[in-house]
């Protein structure tokens, strides 16, 4: 009988506490990653910088996440899941706290980069821990808790940052967020017992690099990586520049309004489980194309003047992104017959590079064409990744695609 089903002992916390710790880890993974999105108009008045320069507060973090992600998995395979998870959480909490001491944009960017380097260790170690420490029949339910936590964390980080900034300033917001991360660290350290099924990987960095090279010669994986790039590019572009759009006339949204706007992210907690059932019935590529169509329709709605239409459009766009992301992620292990962790790491790299460019690249469109230019760019990307998925995932070797 699996040890995870045994009665709680001094070494094995109760099941509710273990699951709460997993949910908290999911929240931490996305709690601070995009926290400055809703703060950009306020930071502009503080630093007197351009939109492109301010967008770097997102770009440097997501780039750091992208390039650290493949190697965080290697560290977790080598040194243990819980050890890497707790070290990453400690680094993330401290760097977020210290970001509150920044006196200029350059020092803030430095701390945001360190945050990004710490974040991948949280999600790579947690996902691996779940797969090893729970019985197979319970893994889907526990993983769903992690995903729900990540969605909640993405919303709560933005919401708390906006509310605290409105009342006490952006530096206090970072101190509060860092403190919350460190409190979650204590919960996770107590709630997750030491790994019992973990076995250190052999081969180290050389074996990992060999896996990377193999995947980069796989055209279907490369196409799926490009799709992941486009998914997060679209999402980050949308929510970065809609903040400027709604902060300007005639809307004049303040920080509280912009913070509440991110409640549309919570739709991800509803649509992700539904997407899995739809994919089982209709196939990944059909669901993916439907998701991109839904997202494109939502983006078109944001061009209308009423606030309700913009909010509805952002909700539909977010739903499309979450569904598309779940479909693309599930395809990576289908195409990667070996070294699947390395394949997922490369997908994460491309995904977050897309998010990094989505924060700063569209500034050219914003400066020349405003919000309609950003919408047009997102529509082009959505059409491209929809066509790519339809072509790549319909090939015979993709058993799940129809």
N, C-alpha and C positions, 0 to 999 in steps of 0.2 A: 504494500500500500504506500502511496506517495506520502512523504513526510509533510507535504503542505496541507494534507487533510487531517493531520493529527490535532489533538486538542492543544490549545495554546499553552506554552510553557514559558519559562524565563527567557528562552532563546527564540521562541516563535511567537510574535505578537498575534493578537486576535485578528481574524480575517478582515473585519471591518477597518481596522487600523492599517493593515497592509494595503487595502484598496484605496483608502483615503490618501496614503502616501503616494501611490501611483498617480492618483488624480492631481495631487499637489505637484508632482514632478512634471506632469503635462502642463500645468499652469505656468511653472517656472520657465519651461522651455520657450514660451512665447510671451511672457509677461512684459519684457522690456525690449524685445526685438524691434518693434515698430512704434515705440512709445512716443517718439517725437513727431509722428505724422500729424496729429491734431494740434501740436504745439507750434508748428512752423510759422503761422502768422504772428504769434506772440514773440517767438525767437527773432523774427525779422525786425521787430521794433527794438529789441535789445541789442542785437549785433549789427544792425544796419547792413545786412549782407543780401546778396541776390538770392533768387529762388534756387538757382543751381547750387550755390554754395551751401545754403541751408539744407538742401536735399542730401548733402553729404552726411548729415547726421543719421540718415537711414542707410545710405549706400555703404559707408565704411563698415557698419555693423553686419549687413547682409553679405558683403564680400568676405569679411573675416569668417562668418559662418560657413560660407561656401567652401573656402579653401581649407578650413580646419575639419570639416565634416568627414572627409574620407579617412583622415588619420585619427580622428577621435575613436572611430570603430576599431582601428588597429590597437590603440591603447587599451580600450575596454577588453579586447580579446586577449591581450597580453597580461594586464595587471588586475583584472577583475571588474565586474560591473559596478558594484556598490562603491568601491574605492574611487573609481573614475567619476561616478555620479556625484559623490559628496565633494570631491575636490573641485569639480566643475561648478557646483552650486556655491561653494565658498568663494571661488574666484568671481563668479557672476554677481553675488550679493555685494562683495567688497568693492568691485569696480563700479557698480551702480551707485553705491553710497558715495564713492570718491568723485563720481561725475558731478555731484552736487557742489564740489569745491572748485569746479572749473571757473576761470575768470574771463575766458574768451572762447571764441569758436574753435580755435585750434586745439586747446586743451580739452574741450568737450569732445572733439572728434577723436582724440587719443584714447579717452576713457571709453567711448563708444566702440572703438576698435577692440579693446581688451574684452569688453562685454561679448562681442561677437565671437572671439576666440574661445570663450568659455561655454557658450550656449550648446554647441554640437555634442559635447560630452554628456549633456543632460539627456537629450533624446536618444542618442545611439545606445547609451548604457541602459536606459530605462526599457527601451523596446527589447533589447537582448535579455535583460533580467526577466521580463514578463514571460518570454518564450521558454526560459529555462526553469523558472521557479514555480510555475503553476501547471497543473495537469492540462493536457491538450484540450479537454472539453471546456475548460474555463478560460483559455487564452483569449478567444474572441470577446468575451464579456469584459475581461480585465483591460484588453486593448481598447475597447470602446470607452472605458472610463478614462484612459490616458488621452484619447482623442478629444473627448468632451472637455477634459481639463485644459487641453491646449487651446480649444476654441474660447473657453471661458477666460483663460489667461490673456489671450490676445485682446479680448474686449476689456477686461478689468484693468490691464495695464494702461491702456489708452484713457479709460474713464477716470481712473484715480489720478493719473498725471494731469489731465485737464482740470479736474475739480480742485486739486491742490494748487496747481499753478494759478488758477483764477483767484484763489484766496491768499496764497502765501508765496508765490513765485516759483519759477521753474526749478531752481536749485533745491528748494525744499521738496519738490515733487520727486527728484531723484533720490534724496535721502529717505523719503518714505518708501519708495519702491525697493531700494536696497534693503531696508529694514524688513520689509515683508518677505523678500527672498530669503533672508537669513532665518526668519521664523519658520518658513517652509523647510529650510535645511534641517532644523531641529526635528520637525515632524517626520521627515523622510528618514533621517538617521535612526529615529526610534521605531518607525513603522515598518521598515524593510529589514528583515534579518540578513545576516551574512549569506552570500550565495552558497548553496549546497550542491548545485548541479554544474557549477562553472568548472571548466578545465582550460588552463592556459593554452592559447594557440601556439603552434610551432611555426617556425619559418620567419616570423617577425616582419619587418618592413620589406625585405626582399620578396617574400611570397606575396605580400599585399600589392606591391608594384607590378608583379607578374600578372596578377588578376586584373589590375587596371588596364594593362596593355592588351590583354585578351578581349576585354569588353569594348575597347576603343576600335577594335577591328570588326565589330559586329554592327552592321548597318541598321538593323532594326532597333538595337539598343540606342545607337546614336540618334536615330529619329525620335525615339521616346524621350531621350534627354533634351532634344530641341523642343519637344512639346512641353516638358516640364519648365523649361526656360520661359516659354511663352505664357504659361499659366500664371506664374508669379509676376512676370513683367506686367501683365494686364491688371492684376489686383493691386499691385503697389502703385502703378501709374494712376489708377482710378482714385484711390483713397488719398494719395499725396496731393494731387492737383484739385480734387473736388474741395479740399479744405480751403485752398486759396479762392476757388470759385465762390464758395458760400460765405467766406469772410469778407468778400468785396460787395459793393453795391449791386443789386438792391437788397440783398439778403442781410448783410451785416451780422453774420453769426459771430457770437462771442465764444470764448473757450468752453463754457458750459454747453452751449448748443453743439459745438463740434464734437465734444466728448460724448454726448448722447447719440450723435449720429452713428457711432460705432456699435450701437446695439444691434444693427443689422447683421453683424458678424454672428450673433447667436443663432441665426438660421442654420449655421453649419452643424449645430448639435442635432437638428431635426433631419436635415437632408442627407447626411452621410450614411446613416443606417438604411434609409430608403433607397439610396443609390445602389447599395450592395444587392438588395433584393431585385431591383430593376435590371441590374447587369446579369444576374443569374437567369433572368427570363428572356432578356432581349440581346444580351451580349454587350461587351464593353464599348465597342466602337460606336454602336448605335446610341447608347446612353451618353457617350462622350460628345458626339455631334449634337445631340439634343441639348446637352449642357451648354455648349458653346453658343448654340442658337438662343437659348434662354438668356445667357449672359449678354449677348449682342442686343437682344430686345430691351433688356434692362438698361444698357448704356444709351440706347436711343431715347428712352424715357427721360433720362437725366437732361436731355436737351430742352425739355419743356420747362416753362417758367414756374409753375406752382411747386412749392416745397414738397407737397405730398407726392408729386410725380417723381421728383428727384430721389426721395427716400425710397419709394417703391422700386425705382430703377436700380438703386444701389443694393437693395435687398435681393432682387432677382439676379443681379450681376454676381453678388457674393454666393448665392445658391449655386449658380452655374460653375463658379470657380471651385467650390468645395466638392461638387460632384465630379468635375473634370479631374481634380487632383486625386481623388480616390481611385478613379479609373486608371489614370496613368501610373500611379504607384503600384497598383496590382499587376500591371503588365511587365514591370521590370524583372521579377523573378521568373516569369514565363519565358522571356528571351534569354536570360542568363542561366545556363545549365550548371555552371560551376561558379565558385567564388561569389555567391549572391550578395554577401555583405559588401564586398567591394563594388558590385554593380549598383547597389542601393546608395552607397556613398557617392559614387559619381553622379547618380541622378540628383541627389541632394545638392551637390556642387553646382550643377547646371541650373537647378531650380532657383537657388539663391543668387547666382550670378544674374539670372533674369530679373529677380527682385531688385538687385543693386542697380542695374541699368534702368529698370522701370522707375526708380526714384529720381535719377538725374537726367537721363537721356531725353525724356519728353519735355524738358524745360525749353528746348528749342521750339517745340510746337506750342507750348504755353505762351512763350514770349511773343510769338508772331500771330498765332491764331486763337489763343485763349482756350477755354474749355472745349469748344467744338473741335479744335485741332487735336486735343488729347483723346476725345471720344473717337474721332476718325482713326487715329493710330491704334487704339485698342480694338476697334472693329476689324482692321486689317490683320492684326495679330490673331484674333479669334478665328477669322476665316482661314488663315494659314494653318493653325494647329488643328483645326477641325478637318481640313483636307488631308493633312499629314496622317492623322489618326485613322481616317477612313481608308487610306491607301495601305499603311503599314500594318495595321492590326487586322486587316481582312485576309491576310495571307494564310495559307493552310496550316502553317506551323503554330499559329496562335489558336490553340484549341478553344480558348474562352471567347474569342471574337467570332461573330457571325456575320 
